[in-house]
C-alpha cells in the first residue's frame, strides 16, 4: 500500500479536518451533488474533472464519503499560505505542470495500484475563462498504465466563492459524477499517437457532456460530444419508459 493511501485512510486528524472543511463548505455554499451513485464504494478509479478554481479539488474531495480520495494539485500552490497547509493535511499529490513530472506520476501510479480514488484535471492548468481548454495526455497515460476505469466529473461554482463571501452571499456549488468507462487500449500495429489523441478526446468530451453548453469551450461542437449527448438522451428516455 502506498504511503499516501495509508495516510488518508488511517489519519484521525485528516478525518476530523475533512469534517471541518465540510462544515465550512456548507457554511459558505449550497452544495449539490449529482451522480454520486456512479462512485463505487471501493476500488481504484481516476476521476477526471474540469478546473476553474483552486477550490475545485477540495470540493471534489468533499463530494464523497470515501476516505481514500486525493487530488493532483499544481505545485505552485505549495507556497500559498493557509491553502497549502490544508491541502497537505487532506492529502494531495503535488505536480509540476511545466513538464512531465515523473515523481508525481510514480506517486499517482502507486496510489491507484493501492486501490485509491484519484482526481485529476486533464486540461493541465486552471481555465481562466470558465470553459474547457484542450486536454493534455497525462491522464490517459496514467489510466492506461494502471489499467483503471475513468469517472468523469464536473465542478461548478467554486470560482465565484471569494466574490460571494465578500458580499455575504452563499455560493451555489454543484459536483457531478458521470458513469465509469474504460479507455481504448492500443492494438498491435496501431499508431500510438492516434490512440492517445482519441483517448484524450474521449476524456474531455465525457467531462464536457456534464457541463452546461456555455462551459464546454474547446469541445463545444466536437462530433464525439454530440454522440455522447445523444446516447445520454436515449438512455434517459429508456429509463423513463421502464419507470
N, C-alpha and C positions, 0 to 999 in steps of 0.2 A: 504493500500500500504506500502511495506517495505521502510525503510529509504533510503536504497541504491538505490532502484528503483526510488524513488522520486528525489534523488540527481543526478543520471545520466541523468534523463530526463529534469531537470529544471536548472541545474547549467550552467550559461553562461560561467564561467571560464573553466569548463570542455569542453564545446563545442569548445571554442577557442583553448584550449590546444590540442584537438584532431585534429584540423585543422593544428596546428603547427607540430604535430607528423606526420601527413600525408605528409606534405611538406618535413620534414626531411627524411621520408622513401623513398619518390620519389627522393630525392637528392642523397642518397647513394645506392639506389637499383632500379632495374627494377621489379616492382610488377605486377604479372599476377594473376587474379582472375578467377577461373573456377567454374561453377555451382552455381553462386550467385542467380540464379533463384530458387534454392532449399531452399533459406532462405525466409520464409514468412515475410511480412511487419510488422506483429504484432503477439502476442501470445507467450506463454511460450514454450521454447524448450531447450533441453540440447544438447549442441554442444560438441561432444567427438572428441578429436584430439590426434595426436602423439605429442611427446615432446622431442626435441633435444637441445633446446636453451632457455635461459631466455627471449629471444626476441620473442619467439613464441606467447605468449599471446598478446603483443601489435600488432603484425602483424595480428593476428586473429581478434582482435577488430577493426582494421582499414580496414578490408576487407568488411565491410558492412556499409551502411549509417544509420542503426538502432542506435538510441541513447542509447537504453536500453540493451546494451551488456556489460557484465563484465566477468571476468575470475577468477577461483580459482587458487591462486598462493601460493607456499610454503612459510611459514612464515620466513624461513631462509633469505629471501631476504628483510625482513623488515629493516634490519640494513645495507643494501647495499647502499652506498652514491649515490645520484642523481636518480638511478633507483627506489629506494624505494619511493622517493618523487613523481616521475612521476606516479608510479603505484597507489599510494594513491589518487592522484588527478584525475586520469582517472576512478578510482573506481574498486577495486578488493575485493575478499573475501580471506583473509589470512587463510591458513590451515596448521596445524601441520601434516606432513607426517609420523611421528613416530608412530601414533596410530589412533584410531577413534576419530576425533575431533568433538565432539558433538556441540560445539558452532558454528563452521564453517558450519556444515551441517544444523543446525537450520537456520542460516542466508541464506544459499543457498535455503532451503525449502521455506522460506518467500519470497525470491526474485522470485523464479519460480511461487509461488502461486499468485504473483502480476503481472504475465504475462511477465516476463523478459526473456532475451536470455542469457544463462549461458554457458561459455566454461569451460571444464574440461579435464584433461589428465588422462585417466583410468589406465595408467601404474603406476601412483602414484609417479613417480620420473622422472628425466631427464635421457634419454638414452645417454650414453657416446659413444656408437658405431654408432649412427645414424640409428639404426634399432629398430623395435618394441620389447619391452620387454613383458613379460607375464602380462596380465591385472589383476587388482585388483577389488574387488566387490563394491567399494564405489559409482561409477557412476550408477550401476544397482540399488542399494538400494535407491539412490536419485530419480532415474527415476520412480521406482515402487511406492515410497511413494507419489510423486507429480503427478503421472499419466500423465506424459508429453511424447511426442514423442522425438526421438533422431535424430539429424542430424550429420552424420559422417563428419569429416573434416581431411585434411592433410595440414601441413605447411612445405614447403621445402625451404631451403636456408639460413634462419637467422643464423645458426651456423657458416656460412662462412663469416659473415658480418665483424667481427672485423679484421680478416686477410686481407680481401679485402680492407678495409678502409686504412689500413697501406700501402697497395700497390697502393692506389689511383685508385681503381677499383670499379665499381658498382657491386653489388651482385644480381644475378637473384633469386628472391623470388616468390614462387608460393603458393597460397592458394586455396585449392579445397574443395568444399562442395558437399556432396552426397545427395541423396533424403531422406526425413524424413521417419522413420519407428517406429514401436512400439515393445516393448519387449513382451516376452511370460509371461502372468500372471499365477502364480501358481494356480493349481486347488486343490480342496479338496482331501486330501489323498496323494497328490504328495509329494515326498521328496523335501523339501525346498532347500537343498544344491544342489541337481541335477539341479533344475530350475535356481538357482543362477549361477551355473557354466556354464549352457547352455547360459544364457544371457550375461555373461562376454565374452564368446567365440564369440557370435554374435556381440557385440560391437567392439571387437578387429579385427575381420575378416572384418567387414564393413569398418573400418579405413584402414586395410591392402589392401583392394581392390582399394583404391585411391592412394596407394603408388607404386613407381617403385618396381619391383621384388626384387632388392637388398636391399631394405629398409624394407621388410616385417618381417624380423627377426624370432621371435618365431613362427609366424603363417604362414611362407612362404609355407609350404607344408600341411597346415591343410585342411582336406576334406571340411569343411564348406566354406572356402575361395574359393576353386575350384568351388563350386556350385554358389556362389555369382558372380564370374567372368564369369561363363558360362551364367548366367541369364543376366548379363550386355551385353555380346556379342549378345545374342539373341534379347534383347530389341533394341540394336543399329541397328541390321540387319533389324528388323521390321520397325524401323523409316525410314531407307534408302529406303525400298520398298515403303512406303507410300509417300515419297517425290518424 
